[in-house]
Amino acid sequence: MKNVLITGVLGGIGSEMAKAFRAAKYYVYGLDIREKSDNNCDRFIRFDIQQFVNDAAYRIRFTQIFDEVIPRLDVLINNAAVQRLDRLENIKLEDWKESLDVNLTGPMMLSKLFLDRLEQSQGCIINIGSIHQQLTKPAFVTYATTKSALVGLTKALAVDLEGRVRVNAISPAAIETDMLRAGFNNDESAIEELRKIHPVQRIGYPADVAKLALFLASENNGFIHGANILLDGGISSVLKDL
């Protein structure tokens, strides 16, 4: 049985990926800062990525826990993210630092921590980016910057690791999650308008991301490496005119 580790596993995309990988006969390790609720993990571990980045004692403790609990790993999915929205003049430094810790530094550190295990299994790393790495809008300065950097990290790791571990990113556009709804203040009319401007005439579902992640993981020694795959329903091809 293959093993996958998914961060942010209690979120909309994370829980759907856990469900898809379990259905594909993977053993699913799930990490999340929140308390465990109904989820699709085989083993859930409550874990604070920001604390892992900043607290040496916490990092040592969890390194030991991961060594004991996860002796073998085939797929690492860096999915956990925070989205702090503000215009430049209102950005708080603590929000900026938290976003970098969770959305960028955490994935790098977990990739480093599990590198030997992933190499032994000829495994892969999948980073969950965002369309905001390429196309963004006002008040998304912090989030867009971290997601752009995560795609940069993906490409740099692919070059650095050569053939040892494959590394790819998925950059979804609008996906039906609580995070997306929060970004629209739960305005259903705005979300409906968002559906209409996608050429496919809908926004994405967490299952769309899960299916692509499962494909990338199952490619084994495939040729997709250092890629950033846009999962966007065609929205990046739209020129919205007045």
Summary of the structure (lengths in Angstrom):
residues: 242
radius of gyration: 17.4
end to end distance: 54.0
largest distance: 58.5
contacts: 798
relative contact order: 0.15
helix: 49%
strand: 16%
